Amino acid sequence: MFKAALFTLLVVACSKKEEAPAAGAPASPPPKSGEAPKAPPSGEPVKAAAKNACSYITEEEGSAAFGTPMKYRSNDGESSNCILDSVDESKGQSSVDFEIKPGLGTFDYTAKKGTVVEGVGEKAVYMEPTLVAVKNGSSVKATVVKNGKMKDVLPEAKILVSKMIEKM
């Protein structure tokens, strides 16, 4: 009897839907594709959404960091992941694979074996070829390949992650 009542209570509690705002209350629309989330009116920092990672970096910013034209592999506007690839691969492929996640799990995992990097976000760690930085409680992870190599890519990673963090 007790188990049945507990089960019913759990089912009811877990099935409650989020209530819509009261009539006349302002609703905040989601950010448009290509637009970073805005800070809430309370002035509290906004955590990076798990969507629209490509809205935090442009093809032009990627091109400047690598010194070669870069293009989005895909930019569906709904992914927490964004990949930029080199247009000209005659010197070997260059790419950067970004991921933005709420929380510090990605940072904490990389920090176990990585090296602390100063001057990027609130804190950052590098474990070749990946740089993970934190801002406003979210982790930005960038895995970099330059001219077909995954070595000595920290300068490009710092530039790219710094550009993303500026928009968070």
C-alpha positions in Angstrom: 0.0 0.0 0.0 2.7 2.4 1.0 4.8 1.6 -2.2 1.7 2.2 -4.4 1.1 5.6 -2.7 4.7 6.6 -3.0 4.8 5.5 -6.7 1.6 7.5 -7.4 3.1 10.6 -5.7 6.3 10.3 -7.8 4.3 9.9 -11.0 2.2 13.0 -10.2 5.2 15.1 -9.2 7.2 14.2 -12.2 4.4 14.7 -14.7 3.7 18.3 -13.7 4.2 20.6 -16.7 5.8 24.0 -16.6 3.1 26.6 -16.3 2.8 29.3 -18.9 3.4 32.9 -17.7 0.3 34.7 -16.3 -1.8 36.7 -18.8 -0.1 40.1 -19.4 3.2 38.9 -18.1 6.1 39.6 -20.5 7.5 36.4 -22.1 11.2 36.4 -23.0 11.7 35.0 -26.5 14.6 32.7 -27.2 17.6 34.3 -28.9 17.5 34.4 -32.7 19.9 32.3 -34.7 23.3 34.0 -34.8 22.5 36.1 -31.7 24.1 35.5 -28.3 21.7 35.2 -25.3 21.0 38.5 -23.5 21.6 39.0 -19.7 18.4 38.7 -17.7 16.9 42.0 -16.4 18.1 41.2 -12.8 21.6 41.8 -14.0 22.6 38.2 -13.1 25.0 36.6 -15.6 23.4 34.4 -18.2 24.7 30.9 -18.7 25.5 29.9 -22.2 22.7 28.0 -23.9 23.4 24.5 -25.1 22.2 25.8 -28.5 23.6 28.0 -31.2 27.3 27.4 -30.6 28.1 28.8 -34.0 26.5 32.1 -33.0 29.5 32.6 -30.7 32.1 32.5 -33.5 32.1 33.7 -37.1 33.8 32.2 -40.1 35.8 35.5 -40.3 37.1 35.2 -36.7 38.1 31.6 -37.5 39.9 32.7 -40.6 41.8 35.4 -38.8 42.9 33.0 -36.1 44.2 30.4 -38.5 45.4 32.8 -41.2 43.5 30.9 -43.9 39.8 31.0 -45.0 37.5 28.9 -42.8 33.9 27.8 -43.3 31.2 26.2 -41.1 31.0 22.4 -41.6 27.4 22.8 -40.5 25.5 25.6 -38.9 22.0 24.4 -38.2 21.7 26.9 -35.3 20.4 24.3 -32.9 23.6 22.5 -31.8 25.8 23.0 -28.7 28.6 22.0 -31.1 30.1 24.0 -33.9 32.9 23.0 -36.4 34.9 25.3 -38.7 37.0 23.8 -41.4 39.7 25.2 -43.7 38.6 26.0 -47.2 42.0 25.3 -48.7 43.5 22.0 -47.5 46.7 22.1 -49.6 48.8 22.5 -46.4 46.7 20.0 -44.5 43.3 20.3 -42.9 42.7 23.0 -40.3 39.6 22.8 -38.1 38.2 23.8 -34.8 35.5 21.9 -33.0 33.7 24.0 -30.4 31.3 22.9 -27.7 29.5 25.0 -25.1 27.9 23.3 -22.1 26.3 24.7 -19.0 28.3 23.6 -15.9 31.9 22.8 -15.1 31.9 19.1 -15.9 34.0 19.5 -19.1 36.4 21.8 -17.4 36.8 19.6 -14.3 37.5 16.5 -16.5 40.1 18.3 -18.6 41.7 19.9 -15.5 42.7 16.5 -14.1 45.5 16.2 -16.7 45.7 19.6 -18.3 47.8 22.7 -17.8 46.4 25.9 -16.4 46.2 28.7 -19.0 46.0 32.3 -17.8 44.1 35.2 -19.5 41.2 33.2 -21.0 37.8 33.4 -19.3 37.5 33.0 -15.5 39.7 30.0 -15.6 41.1 27.8 -18.4 43.0 24.6 -18.9 44.8 23.1 -21.9 45.3 19.4 -22.8 46.7 19.3 -26.3 44.9 19.8 -28.7 42.0 21.0 -26.5 41.4 24.2 -24.6 38.6 24.5 -22.1 37.6 27.8 -20.5 34.9 28.8 -18.1 32.6 31.9 -18.0 29.4 32.4 -16.1 29.2 28.8 -15.0 29.5 27.4 -18.6 32.4 25.5 -20.2 33.7 26.4 -23.7 35.7 23.6 -25.2 37.8 24.0 -28.4 39.7 21.1 -30.1 42.1 22.5 -32.7 43.8 21.0 -35.7 46.2 23.2 -37.7 47.6 22.1 -41.1 46.8 18.5 -40.3 48.6 18.6 -36.9 47.2 18.6 -33.4 50.4 19.9 -31.8 51.3 23.5 -30.9 47.8 24.8 -31.4 47.4 26.7 -28.1 47.8 30.2 -29.7 44.9 29.6 -32.1 42.8 28.0 -29.4 43.3 31.0 -27.1 42.3 33.4 -29.8 39.1 31.5 -30.8 37.9 30.7 -27.2 38.5 34.3 -26.2 36.4 35.5 -29.1 33.6 33.1 -28.0 33.8 34.1 -24.4 33.5 37.8 -25.3 30.0 37.0 -26.6 28.8 35.1 -23.6 
